[in-house]
Amino acid sequence: MTSEELADQVSDFIGECRSRILGIGAEQYDEGDSQKFEKMPLAGLIRYAREEAQDLAVYAAMLDIRLARLEAAFNADDN
């Protein structure tokens, strides 16, 4: 993969993020002239951010489980 191809992949990924903001994110967080997070009490924003960080860790663990299974399958094919 060239640097240009990697940059294109990153751009596509960010495009998907943008679509989420304008789709489901707008439905859940758009308050017309602002976003919900902008007006949340700081304690609520911190709690929300911590929950999202915990979700990221769970998704990372799930991905690792699937990657380990995939790695095991490839290693089995090498034997």
Secondary structure by P-SEA (a helix, b strand, c coil): ccaaaaaaaaaaaaaaaaaaaacccccccccccccccccccaaaaaaaaaaaaaaaaaaaaaaaaaaaaaaaaaaaaac
